[in-house]
């Protein structure tokens, strides 16, 4: 059962991301509520919002802020460099990611994953296990822990502009994964077991490559594309072509498509982030928090989704 007061509290902390004037006014009113006791959140939401169904059915997945081991120097296990944003990468006014102007033959689309991974690395930020770097790039951010106990946030800086391509279906079709077990844990386990040319070939089926910057870990939640910290379980990544950041959404997802999945997700969440694989109007990626437990749950989320937009009452 939904905890409307918890949902209201999370929305109130993040609603300043909304740009719609009516939603911004409701945010101001919500933040003016001094005492948020039992029932207050539900009463506010029911008094000022109404739900609108969005499209037909889509897909809900989930993501998390991973915590990974890293090294300052490479070795046989930690062999994948965490690369900073290259100096020769630029984005045109139309959103194309290009290499230049110093590239041979002038500006051109930025290289794909395979080309980048086989190119010399300039000033690597850290070194990781290859399959864990791959998942860090898919998630978009995470925390790196070093041998001396230091923790650094790996923060998304840019990508190479190539389309995102999932590797679960190709792995299933090649018999590498069971048909009912294509979640993140299964993929990561196979890549780790086959680390080297076999795993590299599979990861390179996804031509998108992400670059990062490092910052000291302040213990705060990661910040999403809306430039707002992400509340665990109450933030979703959406396609900004169809949704505005700050939108309040009702997620209704009860038909799991993976073995071992949680039975259902029904909750209010705010649109605060986006991702390369999040495309379409009825598509959402639920942020579940940081660490191994969140990662284990996220890897088992692939549910049929019905999505509703909560709009201010006239």
C-alpha positions in Angstrom: 0.0 0.0 0.0 1.3 3.4 -0.9 2.5 5.7 1.9 1.1 9.0 0.6 2.8 11.0 3.4 6.2 9.6 2.5 5.5 10.3 -1.1 4.4 13.9 -0.3 7.5 14.5 1.8 9.8 13.3 -1.0 7.9 15.3 -3.7 8.0 18.5 -1.5 11.8 18.2 -1.3 12.2 17.9 -5.1 9.2 19.8 -6.6 11.3 23.0 -7.2 12.5 21.2 -10.3 9.0 21.8 -11.9 8.8 24.5 -14.5 5.0 24.5 -15.1 3.6 27.6 -13.4 0.7 25.7 -11.9 2.9 22.9 -10.5 5.4 25.5 -9.2 2.6 27.2 -7.3 1.5 24.0 -5.7 5.2 23.3 -4.8 5.2 26.7 -3.1 2.1 25.8 -1.2 3.4 22.4 -0.2 6.6 23.9 1.2 4.5 26.4 3.2 2.9 23.5 5.1 4.6 23.6 8.5 3.5 20.4 10.1 3.4 17.2 8.0 1.5 14.8 10.3 -0.3 11.6 9.4 -2.7 12.1 6.6 -1.6 15.6 5.6 0.3 14.4 2.5 -2.6 12.4 1.2 -5.0 15.2 1.8 -2.9 17.7 0.0 -2.3 15.5 -3.0 -6.0 14.5 -3.4 -7.1 18.1 -2.9 -4.8 19.7 -5.5 -4.0 17.0 -8.1 -5.9 14.7 -10.4 -4.5 11.7 -12.4 -4.3 11.4 -16.2 -3.5 8.1 -17.9 -0.5 8.4 -20.2 -0.7 6.3 -23.4 -0.9 2.5 -23.4 1.3 0.1 -21.5 5.1 0.4 -21.4 8.0 -0.9 -19.4 9.4 -0.1 -15.9 13.0 -0.8 -15.1 15.1 0.4 -12.2 18.6 1.7 -11.5 20.8 2.4 -8.6 24.0 4.2 -7.5 26.6 1.4 -7.6 29.6 1.2 -5.2 32.6 -0.3 -7.0 36.2 -1.0 -6.1 38.8 0.9 -8.0 42.6 1.3 -8.2 44.9 4.2 -8.9 47.1 1.9 -11.1 46.1 -0.8 -13.4 46.7 -4.5 -12.9 45.4 -7.8 -14.5 42.0 -7.5 -12.7 41.5 -3.7 -12.7 42.4 -3.1 -16.3 39.7 -0.7 -17.6 40.4 3.0 -17.4 37.8 5.5 -16.2 38.2 8.1 -18.8 37.6 11.8 -18.4 35.7 13.8 -21.0 38.1 14.1 -24.0 39.3 17.5 -25.1 38.3 16.8 -28.7 34.7 16.0 -27.9 32.1 18.7 -28.6 28.4 19.0 -29.1 26.9 20.9 -32.0 23.9 23.3 -31.6 21.7 20.4 -33.0 22.9 18.0 -30.3 25.3 15.9 -32.4 28.4 14.7 -30.5 31.4 15.2 -32.7 35.2 14.7 -32.7 37.2 17.8 -33.7 38.1 20.3 -34.8 41.6 18.8 -34.5 40.5 15.4 -35.7 42.0 14.1 -39.0 39.8 15.2 -42.0 37.9 17.7 -39.8 35.0 17.2 -37.4 33.2 13.8 -37.5 30.9 11.7 -35.3 32.7 10.6 -32.1 34.1 7.1 -32.3 32.2 4.1 -30.9 33.0 2.0 -27.8 35.3 -0.4 -29.6 37.4 2.4 -31.0 37.6 4.2 -27.8 38.5 1.1 -25.7 41.4 0.3 -28.1 42.7 3.8 -28.1 45.4 5.1 -25.7 44.1 6.6 -22.5 45.1 10.1 -21.5 45.1 10.9 -17.8 42.8 8.1 -16.5 40.8 8.9 -13.4 41.0 5.4 -12.0 41.0 1.8 -13.0 38.1 -0.7 -12.7 37.1 -4.2 -13.6 35.9 -4.0 -17.2 32.4 -5.3 -16.5 31.9 -3.0 -13.6 33.0 0.0 -15.6 30.4 -1.1 -18.2 27.7 -1.1 -15.6 28.8 2.2 -14.2 28.4 3.7 -17.7 24.9 2.2 -18.0 23.9 3.6 -14.5 25.5 7.0 -15.2 27.1 7.6 -11.8 28.3 5.7 -8.8 30.9 5.7 -5.9 34.4 4.3 -6.3 36.3 2.9 -3.2 40.1 2.8 -3.3 42.6 0.6 -1.4 43.3 3.4 1.2 39.6 3.6 2.1 38.9 6.8 0.2 35.6 7.1 -1.6 35.1 9.2 -4.7 31.9 9.9 -6.7 32.1 9.1 -10.4 29.9 11.7 -12.0 28.7 11.5 -15.6 30.5 14.1 -17.7 29.6 13.2 -21.4 29.0 10.4 -23.8 30.1 9.7 -27.3 26.7 10.3 -28.9 26.3 6.7 -30.2 22.9 5.1 -29.6 22.5 3.0 -26.5 22.0 -0.8 -27.3 21.1 -3.3 -24.6 23.1 -6.5 -24.5 20.7 -8.7 -22.6 18.7 -9.9 -25.6 21.8 -10.7 -27.8 23.2 -12.6 -24.9 20.0 -14.5 -24.4 19.7 -15.2 -28.2 23.3 -16.6 -28.2 22.5 -18.9 -25.3 24.7 -17.1 -22.8 21.7 -16.3 -20.5 18.6 -18.2 -19.7 15.5 -16.8 -21.3 13.9 -16.0 -18.0 17.1 -14.7 -16.3 18.4 -11.7 -18.2 18.8 -9.3 -15.3 21.8 -7.3 -14.3 23.2 -9.9 -11.9 23.2 -12.6 -14.6 24.8 -10.3 -17.2 27.5 -9.1 -14.7 28.2 -12.6 -13.7 28.7 -13.9 -17.2 30.9 -10.9 -18.1 33.1 -11.4 -15.1 33.5 -15.2 -15.7 34.4 -14.5 -19.4 36.5 -11.4 -18.8 38.7 -10.7 -21.8 38.0 -10.9 -25.5 34.7 -12.8 -25.1 33.3 -10.2 -22.7 34.8 -7.3 -24.6 33.0 -8.5 -27.8 29.6 -8.6 -26.0 30.1 -5.2 -24.3 31.0 -3.6 -27.6 27.6 -4.5 -28.9 26.6 -1.3 -27.1 28.4 1.4 -29.0 27.6 4.1 -26.4 30.5 5.1 -24.1 30.3 7.4 -21.1 33.0 9.6 -19.7 33.2 10.8 -16.0 34.7 13.2 -13.6 35.5 12.4 -10.0 34.6 14.4 -6.8 34.9 13.6 -3.1 32.1 11.5 -1.8 30.0 13.8 0.4 27.5 11.0 1.4 24.6 12.8 -0.3 22.4 11.1 -2.9 23.4 11.5 -6.5 22.0 14.4 -8.5 19.9 13.6 -11.5 19.5 15.4 -14.8 17.0 17.9 -13.1 19.9 19.0 -10.9 18.1 17.7 -7.8 19.2 15.0 -5.4 17.4 11.7 -6.1 15.3 10.3 -3.3 15.5 6.5 -3.3 12.3 4.9 -4.4 10.7 8.2 -5.3 12.5 9.4 -8.4 12.2 8.1 -11.9 14.3 8.7 -15.1 12.0 9.5 -18.0 12.3 10.6 -21.7 12.4 14.4 -21.6 10.9 14.5 -25.1 7.6 13.4 -23.4 7.9 14.6 -19.8 9.0 17.7 -17.9 11.4 17.4 -15.0 9.5 17.8 -11.8 6.4 16.0 -13.0 4.6 14.0 -10.4 3.8 10.5 -11.7 1.9 7.5 -10.5 3.8 4.3 -11.4 1.6 1.2 -11.7 3.7 -1.9 -12.6 2.5 -5.3 -11.5 3.4 -7.8 -14.3 7.1 -8.8 -13.8 8.9 -10.0 -16.9 11.9 -11.5 -15.2 12.3 -14.5 -12.9 12.7 -13.7 -9.2 11.3 -10.2 -9.6 9.4 -8.3 -7.0 5.7 -8.7 -7.6 4.6 -5.1 -8.1 5.6 -1.4 -7.9 2.8 1.0 -7.2 3.9 4.4 -6.0 4.2 8.1 -6.6 7.5 9.3 -8.0 8.9 12.5 -9.5 10.5 12.8 -12.9 14.1 13.9 -12.0 16.4 12.1 -14.3 16.9 10.6 -17.8 19.0 7.9 -19.4 20.2 6.7 -22.8 17.9 3.6 -22.7 14.8 5.5 -21.5 12.9 6.3 -24.7 9.2 6.7 -25.1 6.2 8.2 -23.3 5.3 5.2 -21.2 8.9 4.3 -20.1 10.3 4.9 -16.6 13.5 3.9 -14.7 13.0 3.9 -10.9 15.9 5.0 -8.8 16.3 2.6 -5.9 19.3 4.0 -3.9 22.9 3.1 -3.4 24.9 -0.1 -2.9 24.6 -3.8 -3.4 21.1 -4.4 -2.1 19.7 -1.6 -4.3 21.6 -3.1 -7.3 20.3 -6.6 -6.6 16.7 -5.3 -6.6 17.3 -3.1 -9.7 18.6 -6.0 -11.7 15.2 -7.8 -11.2 12.9 -5.0 -12.2 11.4 -5.3 -15.6 7.6 -4.9 -15.3 4.7 -4.0 -17.5 4.0 -0.3 -16.8 0.9 1.8 -16.6 1.8 5.4 -16.1 -0.3 8.3 -14.9 0.6 12.0 -14.7 -0.7 14.0 -11.7 -1.7 17.4 -12.9 -3.0 20.4 -10.9 -6.7 20.5 -10.6 -8.3 23.4 -12.5 
